[in-house]
Amino acid sequence: MTRFRREHDSVGEMDILENAYYGANSKRAEENFPITGLKADDKFLDALIEVKKACAIENEKLDLITTEQKDAILYACDKLLDGEYRDNFIVDPIQGGAGTSYNMNANEIIANIANEKLGGRLGVYDMVHPNDDVNKGQSTNDVIPTSGKIALIRYFIELKDECENLLASLEKKSEEFKDVYKMGRTQLQDAVPISLGQEFNAYKCAIKRDYKRMDSAIKILSSVNLGATAIGTGLNADSTYVKEIVGVLKEITGLDLKQAEDLVDGTQNLDSFLFSSSILKTFATSLSKISNDLRLMSSGPQTGIGDINLPVRQAGSSIMPGKVNPVIPEVVNQVAFAAIGNDTTVTMAVEAGQLELNAFEPVIFYKLFESLRALKGAIYTLRVNCIDGITANKEKLQDEVEKCIGLVTALAPHIGYEKSSELAHKAQDTGKTIRALVLEEGLISEDELDKMLDFKKMITPGILEEDQLNEK
């Protein structure tokens, strides 16, 4: 038989499971917000618990709670950080109330664990109270954004670590393919020669810029408004607590946190989240463009472009035997689409803030955490299951570049644009190579032509010009 206890909050009474460590506020929120069916992000919960721990340490230092209360609260926080009692966080990540339900869920769990530690009963908050003690000197409006920023910083650090691995793989491929010549393409049409290594190096450069931008996100997220309480004025918080609390939290988290210069601004405005989201959107766009290129260059294999071969990872069809699809770039594309969509959600939520508070932080965190987790997984599988195993169809590429009409571009400075255009059309009509037509018409000697159509020189800026100057 299920047994309950009776608790109350400011709205009224609630029946709570007898052995639950959450209370009436949490249960009411669970009933009000049956939205995603998911629970709070673990990194966010870790950060929220660390905030509560820092506040208890500072409050006891200032004699605002007793040493016994502080020790009991820290005991509860440490148990939660060790993974115990986590099933008592029952609030959906998308919720009304600017995150109050998150905050009270934590306050109630910590208070109940602490009271039990001190010999009390669940639901009886006579020794440690969720609001008066665990939440002392705090408001949802400074606790939740601070917790969210700590979680985001840690996610960005993990994403950066995985990004470093991706950069190393792209560097390795750019070196491996540096002498693999092929035709570059603009607007999907043949252009001029390039090396496959140069293409992979360009991918590396784009990702490296994204990697550096992540440091900017971490820096801006490191400014927190803890100590602001409700609207940034620090009401109900001790003045010394307001000055010192971020320093205590910095020690607990090991992160280089700083208190916002203006706590009213730090509470009102969430542009730091939008800035961070835009960095993720840019990164996602870079990854999607690279994935598009990989799918195009590996298309075929018999009737497509076929510049490269992607590793075979799984059967591509339930009806076509032997078909293999570019599933890894495809999944990276989809992650990018999701991250770009999440950025739109974050944009709308940040804009929707009114006066002294933005009530929409829950959905901002939900979407940013989702993007960060998915992007980390995407670049891991892109590296391990795709890029590291890519091979080049060297002979095919060499043959194509030698026969390509686009080589005429290198001759234009010597025989003129009009003559070069005439040769291009003639090559198209006759099927002859540019080299053969130039020699046939006696436009350039074979030795000179060999120099002009040296692929290594053609793909290296300045080499042809240097040779010409030396000859003069």
C-alpha positions as CSV (number, residue, x, y, z in Angstrom):
1,M,0.0,0.0,0.0
2,T,1.4,3.4,-1.0
3,R,1.7,5.8,1.9
4,F,1.8,9.5,1.8
5,R,2.6,12.4,4.1
6,R,0.8,15.8,4.1
7,E,2.8,18.9,3.3
8,H,1.9,22.5,2.4
9,D,3.4,25.3,0.4
10,S,2.1,28.9,0.0
11,V,-0.7,27.7,-2.3
12,G,-2.1,24.9,-0.1
13,E,-1.6,21.3,1.0
14,M,-0.3,18.4,-1.1
15,D,0.0,14.7,-0.6
16,I,3.7,13.6,-0.9
17,L,5.0,10.1,-1.1
18,E,6.1,9.2,2.4
19,N,9.7,8.4,1.6
20,A,10.2,11.2,-1.0
21,Y,12.8,13.8,-0.3
22,Y,11.1,16.5,-2.4
23,G,8.2,18.5,-1.0
24,A,5.0,20.3,-1.9
25,N,6.6,22.9,-4.3
26,S,8.3,20.2,-6.3
27,K,5.2,18.0,-6.5
28,R,3.0,20.9,-7.6
29,A,5.6,21.7,-10.3
30,E,5.6,18.1,-11.5
31,E,1.8,18.2,-11.9
32,N,1.9,21.6,-13.6
33,F,4.6,20.9,-16.2
34,P,4.2,17.5,-17.9
35,I,6.0,18.9,-20.9
36,T,9.0,16.9,-22.2
37,G,8.9,13.8,-19.9
38,L,12.6,14.5,-19.2
39,K,14.4,15.4,-16.0
40,A,16.9,18.2,-15.3
41,D,20.4,18.1,-17.0
42,D,23.0,16.5,-14.7
43,K,25.6,19.2,-15.2
44,F,22.9,21.8,-14.3
45,L,22.0,19.9,-11.2
46,D,25.6,19.6,-10.1
47,A,26.0,23.4,-10.5
48,L,22.8,24.1,-8.6
49,I,23.9,21.9,-5.7
50,E,27.3,23.6,-5.7
51,V,25.6,27.0,-5.5
52,K,23.6,25.8,-2.5
53,K,26.9,24.5,-0.9
54,A,28.7,27.8,-1.4
55,C,25.7,29.8,0.0
56,A,25.6,27.6,3.1
57,I,29.4,28.1,3.7
58,E,29.1,31.9,3.4
59,N,25.9,32.1,5.5
60,E,27.5,30.1,8.4
61,K,30.6,32.3,8.2
62,L,28.4,35.3,8.7
63,D,26.5,33.6,11.6
64,L,23.3,33.6,9.5
65,I,22.9,29.8,10.0
66,T,24.4,27.6,12.6
67,T,27.4,25.4,12.1
68,E,25.2,22.4,12.7
69,Q,22.8,23.6,9.9
70,K,25.7,24.3,7.6
71,D,27.3,20.9,8.1
72,A,23.9,19.2,7.5
73,I,23.4,21.2,4.3
74,L,26.9,20.3,3.1
75,Y,26.3,16.7,3.9
76,A,23.2,16.7,1.8
77,C,24.9,18.6,-1.1
78,D,27.8,16.1,-1.1
79,K,25.5,13.1,-1.2
80,L,23.7,14.7,-4.1
81,L,27.0,15.4,-5.9
82,D,27.9,11.8,-5.4
83,G,24.8,10.8,-7.3
84,E,22.5,9.8,-4.4
85,Y,18.9,10.9,-4.1
86,R,19.0,12.2,-7.7
87,D,15.6,10.6,-8.6
88,N,14.0,13.2,-6.3
89,F,14.6,15.9,-8.9
90,I,11.2,15.5,-10.5
91,V,10.7,18.8,-12.3
92,D,10.5,19.0,-16.1
93,P,13.3,21.1,-17.7
94,I,10.7,23.3,-19.5
95,Q,8.7,25.1,-16.8
96,G,7.0,28.3,-16.0
97,G,8.2,30.5,-13.2
98,A,11.7,31.4,-14.4
99,G,13.1,28.3,-12.7
100,T,11.5,28.6,-9.3
101,S,10.5,25.0,-9.5
102,Y,14.1,24.0,-10.1
103,N,15.3,26.0,-7.2
104,M,12.6,24.8,-4.8
105,N,13.1,21.2,-5.9
106,A,16.7,21.5,-4.8
107,N,15.9,23.4,-1.6
108,E,13.4,20.8,-0.5
109,I,15.6,17.8,-1.2
110,I,18.6,19.3,0.5
111,A,16.5,20.3,3.5
112,N,15.0,16.9,3.9
113,I,18.3,15.1,3.7
114,A,19.8,17.6,6.2
115,N,16.9,17.2,8.6
116,E,17.1,13.4,8.4
117,K,20.8,13.7,9.1
118,L,20.0,15.7,12.2
119,G,17.5,13.2,13.4
120,G,14.4,14.8,12.0
121,R,11.6,13.4,9.8
122,L,10.9,13.9,6.1
123,G,8.6,16.8,5.5
124,V,9.2,18.4,8.9
125,Y,11.5,21.4,8.4
126,D,12.0,22.5,12.0
127,M,15.8,22.2,11.9
128,V,16.7,23.1,8.3
129,H,14.0,24.9,6.3
130,P,14.1,24.9,2.5
131,N,13.5,28.7,2.2
132,D,14.8,30.1,5.4
133,D,18.0,28.1,5.6
134,V,18.9,26.4,2.3
135,N,17.8,29.4,0.2
136,K,19.0,32.1,2.6
137,G,20.3,35.2,0.8
138,Q,19.2,33.8,-2.5
139,S,16.5,34.0,-5.1
140,T,15.6,31.9,-8.0
141,N,16.6,34.9,-10.1
142,D,20.3,34.7,-9.2
143,V,20.6,31.0,-8.4
144,I,19.2,29.6,-11.6
145,P,21.1,31.8,-14.1
146,T,24.3,31.2,-12.1
147,S,23.8,27.5,-12.1
148,G,23.0,27.5,-15.8
149,K,26.2,29.4,-16.7
150,I,28.4,27.0,-14.7
151,A,26.9,24.0,-16.5
152,L,27.3,25.8,-19.9
153,I,31.0,26.5,-19.2
154,R,31.6,22.9,-18.4
155,Y,29.8,21.8,-21.6
156,F,31.9,24.2,-23.6
157,I,35.1,22.9,-22.1
158,E,34.1,19.4,-23.1
159,L,33.2,20.5,-26.6
160,K,36.5,22.3,-26.9
161,D,38.4,19.1,-25.9
162,E,36.5,17.1,-28.6
163,C,37.1,19.8,-31.0
164,E,40.9,19.6,-30.5
165,N,40.7,15.9,-31.6
166,L,38.8,16.9,-34.7
167,L,41.3,19.5,-35.6
168,A,44.1,17.0,-35.2
169,S,42.3,14.6,-37.6
170,L,41.8,17.3,-40.2
171,E,45.4,18.3,-39.9
172,K,46.5,14.7,-40.5
173,K,44.3,14.4,-43.6
174,S,45.5,17.7,-45.0
175,E,49.0,16.4,-44.7
176,E,48.2,13.0,-46.1
177,F,46.4,14.5,-49.2
178,K,48.8,17.4,-49.8
179,D,50.0,16.0,-53.1
180,V,46.7,14.6,-54.3
181,Y,45.7,17.0,-57.1
182,K,42.1,17.4,-58.3
183,M,39.9,20.0,-59.9
184,G,38.4,22.6,-57.7
185,R,34.8,23.4,-58.2
186,T,32.8,26.6,-58.0
187,Q,29.0,26.5,-58.2
188,L,29.4,22.8,-58.7
189,Q,31.3,23.4,-62.0
190,D,34.9,22.6,-62.8
191,A,37.2,25.5,-61.9
192,V,41.0,25.3,-61.4
193,P,43.3,22.7,-59.8
194,I,43.6,22.4,-56.0
195,S,44.9,19.6,-53.8
196,L,42.7,17.5,-51.7
197,G,45.0,18.4,-48.8
198,Q,44.2,22.1,-49.3
199,E,40.5,21.4,-49.0
200,F,40.9,19.6,-45.8
201,N,43.2,22.3,-44.5
202,A,40.4,24.8,-45.2
203,Y,38.0,22.7,-43.1
204,K,40.6,22.7,-40.3
205,C,40.8,26.5,-40.5
206,A,37.1,27.0,-40.2
207,I,36.8,24.6,-37.2
208,K,39.8,26.4,-35.6
209,R,38.0,29.7,-35.8
210,D,35.0,28.1,-34.1
211,Y,37.2,26.6,-31.5
212,K,38.6,30.0,-30.6
213,R,35.1,31.5,-30.4
214,M,34.3,29.0,-27.7
215,D,36.8,30.8,-25.4
216,S,34.8,33.9,-25.9
217,A,31.6,32.1,-24.8
218,I,33.3,30.7,-21.7
219,K,34.6,34.2,-20.8
220,I,31.2,35.9,-21.1
221,L,29.4,33.1,-19.2
222,S,31.9,33.4,-16.3
223,S,30.2,36.6,-15.2
224,V,27.4,35.6,-12.8
225,N,24.8,37.5,-10.9
226,L,24.8,35.4,-7.6
227,G,24.2,37.9,-4.8
228,A,21.6,39.8,-6.8
229,T,18.6,38.1,-5.2
230,A,15.3,39.0,-6.8
231,I,16.1,41.9,-9.2
232,G,19.7,42.8,-8.7
233,T,19.4,45.0,-5.6
234,G,20.5,42.2,-3.2
235,L,17.4,42.6,-1.0
236,N,17.4,40.1,1.9
237,A,21.1,39.3,1.5
238,D,23.8,40.4,3.9
239,S,26.0,43.0,2.3
240,T,29.2,41.0,3.0
241,Y,27.5,37.9,1.6
242,V,26.8,39.8,-1.6
243,K,30.5,40.8,-1.9
244,E,32.0,37.4,-1.0
245,I,29.6,34.7,-2.3
246,V,31.0,34.5,-5.9
247,G,34.5,34.0,-4.5
248,V,33.3,31.0,-2.4
249,L,31.5,29.6,-5.5
250,K,34.7,30.0,-7.5
251,E,36.6,27.9,-5.1
252,I,34.0,25.2,-5.0
253,T,33.6,24.9,-8.8
254,G,37.2,25.5,-9.8
255,L,36.0,27.9,-12.5
256,D,37.2,31.5,-13.0
257,L,33.9,33.1,-12.0
258,K,33.4,36.8,-11.5
259,Q,30.4,38.7,-10.2
260,A,28.6,40.8,-12.7
261,E,29.6,44.5,-12.6
262,D,26.0,45.5,-12.4
263,L,23.7,43.0,-10.7
264,V,20.5,44.6,-12.1
265,D,21.9,44.2,-15.6
266,G,23.1,40.7,-14.8
267,T,19.6,39.8,-13.8
268,Q,17.6,41.6,-16.5
269,N,19.6,40.7,-19.6
270,L,20.5,37.3,-21.0
271,D,22.5,38.4,-24.0
272,S,25.4,36.2,-22.8
273,F,23.3,33.1,-23.6
274,L,22.4,34.4,-27.0
275,F,26.0,35.1,-27.7
276,S,26.9,31.6,-26.7
277,S,24.1,30.2,-28.8
278,S,25.3,32.1,-31.8
279,I,28.7,30.6,-31.5
280,L,27.2,27.1,-31.4
281,K,25.1,28.0,-34.5
282,T,28.2,29.2,-36.3
283,F,30.0,26.0,-35.4
284,A,27.0,23.9,-36.5
285,T,26.9,25.7,-39.8
286,S,30.6,25.0,-40.4
287,L,30.2,21.3,-39.6
288,S,27.2,21.1,-41.9
289,K,29.0,22.7,-44.8
290,I,31.9,20.3,-44.4
291,S,29.4,17.4,-44.2
292,N,27.8,18.6,-47.4
293,D,31.2,18.6,-49.1
294,L,32.0,15.1,-47.9
295,R,28.7,13.8,-49.2
296,L,29.2,15.4,-52.5
297,M,32.8,14.4,-53.0
298,S,32.0,10.8,-52.1
299,S,28.8,10.6,-54.2
300,G,28.5,7.7,-56.5
301,P,30.5,5.6,-56.3
302,Q,30.2,4.8,-60.0
303,T,28.1,7.6,-61.3
304,G,28.8,10.5,-58.9
305,I,31.7,12.8,-58.2
306,G,33.7,10.1,-56.5
307,D,36.7,12.1,-55.4
308,I,37.0,10.3,-52.0
309,N,35.7,7.2,-50.3
310,L,34.0,7.4,-46.9
311,P,34.4,4.5,-44.5
312,V,31.7,1.9,-44.8
313,R,29.7,2.0,-41.6
314,Q,26.4,0.2,-42.2
315,A,24.1,-1.2,-44.9
316,G,22.5,1.7,-46.7
317,S,19.2,0.1,-47.9
318,S,16.7,-2.4,-47.0
319,I,15.9,-3.0,-50.6
320,M,19.1,-2.3,-52.6
321,P,21.8,-4.8,-51.8
322,G,25.3,-3.4,-51.4
323,K,24.2,0.2,-51.2
324,V,26.2,2.3,-48.7
325,N,25.1,5.7,-47.6
326,P,27.1,8.6,-46.1
327,V,25.4,8.2,-42.7
328,I,28.0,10.0,-40.6
329,P,27.9,13.3,-42.5
330,E,24.1,12.9,-42.6
331,V,23.8,12.7,-38.9
332,V,26.1,15.7,-38.5
333,N,23.9,17.6,-40.8
334,Q,20.9,16.8,-38.7
335,V,22.6,17.8,-35.5
336,A,23.5,21.1,-37.2
337,F,19.9,21.7,-38.2
338,A,18.8,21.1,-34.6
339,A,21.4,23.5,-33.2
340,I,20.4,26.2,-35.6
341,G,16.8,25.7,-34.7
342,N,17.7,25.8,-31.0
343,D,19.4,29.1,-31.6
344,T,16.1,30.5,-32.9
345,T,14.4,29.4,-29.7
346,V,17.1,31.0,-27.6
347,T,16.9,34.2,-29.6
348,M,13.1,34.4,-29.0
349,A,13.5,33.6,-25.3
350,V,16.2,36.2,-24.7
351,E,14.2,38.8,-26.5
352,A,11.1,38.0,-24.5
353,G,12.5,39.2,-21.2
354,Q,10.4,42.0,-19.6
355,L,11.6,44.7,-17.2
356,E,13.7,43.3,-14.3
357,L,13.6,39.6,-15.2
358,N,13.5,37.1,-18.1
359,A,11.2,34.3,-17.2
360,F,12.3,32.0,-20.0
361,E,15.7,30.7,-18.8
362,P,14.4,27.1,-18.5
363,V,13.9,26.7,-22.2
364,I,17.2,28.6,-22.9
365,F,19.1,26.1,-20.9
366,Y,17.2,23.1,-22.3
367,K,18.1,24.1,-25.8
368,L,21.7,25.1,-25.2
369,F,22.4,21.9,-23.2
370,E,20.8,19.9,-26.0
371,S,23.0,21.6,-28.7
372,L,26.2,21.2,-26.7
373,R,25.6,17.5,-26.0
374,A,24.6,16.8,-29.6
375,L,27.5,18.8,-31.2
376,K,30.0,17.0,-29.0
377,G,28.6,13.6,-30.1
378,A,28.5,14.7,-33.7
379,I,32.1,15.8,-33.9
380,Y,33.2,12.6,-32.2
381,T,31.5,10.4,-34.7
382,L,32.5,12.6,-37.6
383,R,36.2,12.1,-36.6
384,V,36.2,8.5,-35.5
385,N,33.7,7.0,-38.0
386,C,34.3,9.2,-41.0
387,I,37.3,11.6,-41.4
388,D,40.0,9.3,-39.9
389,G,39.1,6.6,-42.5
390,I,38.6,8.7,-45.6
391,T,40.7,7.6,-48.7
392,A,41.3,9.4,-52.0
393,N,40.7,8.1,-55.5
394,K,44.2,9.4,-56.5
395,E,44.4,7.9,-60.0
396,K,41.0,9.1,-61.0
397,L,41.6,12.6,-59.7
398,Q,44.9,12.8,-61.5
399,D,43.4,11.7,-64.7
400,E,40.5,14.2,-64.4
401,V,42.7,17.1,-63.6
402,E,44.9,16.4,-66.6
403,K,41.9,16.2,-68.9
404,C,39.9,19.1,-67.5
405,I,39.1,22.1,-69.6
406,G,39.6,24.3,-66.5
407,L,43.4,24.1,-67.0
408,V,43.0,26.8,-69.7
409,T,42.7,29.4,-66.9
410,A,46.4,29.0,-66.1
411,L,47.2,29.9,-69.8
412,A,45.0,33.0,-70.0
413,P,47.8,35.4,-68.8
414,H,50.0,34.1,-71.7
415,I,47.6,33.7,-74.6
416,G,44.8,36.0,-73.5
417,Y,41.3,35.5,-72.3
418,E,39.7,35.4,-75.7
419,K,42.0,32.7,-77.1
420,S,41.7,30.7,-73.9
421,S,37.9,30.8,-74.1
422,E,38.1,29.6,-77.7
423,L,40.3,26.7,-76.7
424,A,37.9,25.8,-73.9
425,H,35.0,25.6,-76.3
426,K,37.0,23.6,-78.8
427,A,38.1,21.1,-76.2
428,Q,34.5,20.7,-75.1
429,D,33.4,20.1,-78.7
430,T,36.2,17.8,-79.8
431,G,37.0,16.0,-76.6
432,K,40.7,16.9,-77.0
433,T,42.7,18.1,-74.0
434,I,43.8,21.7,-73.5
435,R,47.4,20.5,-73.7
436,A,46.9,18.8,-77.0
437,L,45.1,21.8,-78.6
438,V,47.8,24.2,-77.4
439,L,50.6,22.1,-78.9
440,E,48.6,21.4,-82.0
441,E,48.2,25.1,-82.7
442,G,51.8,25.9,-81.7
443,L,50.7,28.5,-79.1
444,I,53.3,27.6,-76.5
445,S,56.3,25.3,-76.5
446,E,56.1,22.0,-74.8
447,D,58.7,22.9,-72.2
448,E,56.9,26.2,-71.4
449,L,53.6,24.4,-71.3
450,D,54.9,21.8,-68.8
451,K,55.9,24.6,-66.5
452,M,52.6,26.4,-66.8
453,L,50.6,23.2,-66.2
454,D,52.7,22.1,-63.2
455,F,50.0,21.3,-60.7
456,K,52.1,21.9,-57.7
457,K,52.9,25.4,-58.9
458,M,49.3,26.0,-60.0
459,I,48.0,25.4,-56.5
460,T,50.6,27.4,-54.7
461,P,50.1,31.2,-54.7
462,G,53.1,33.1,-56.1
463,I,55.2,30.3,-57.5
464,L,54.2,30.8,-61.2
465,E,54.7,34.6,-60.8
466,E,58.2,34.1,-59.3
467,D,59.2,31.8,-62.1
468,Q,58.1,34.4,-64.7
469,L,60.0,37.1,-62.9
470,N,63.1,34.9,-62.7
471,E,62.9,34.2,-66.5
472,K,62.7,38.0,-67.2
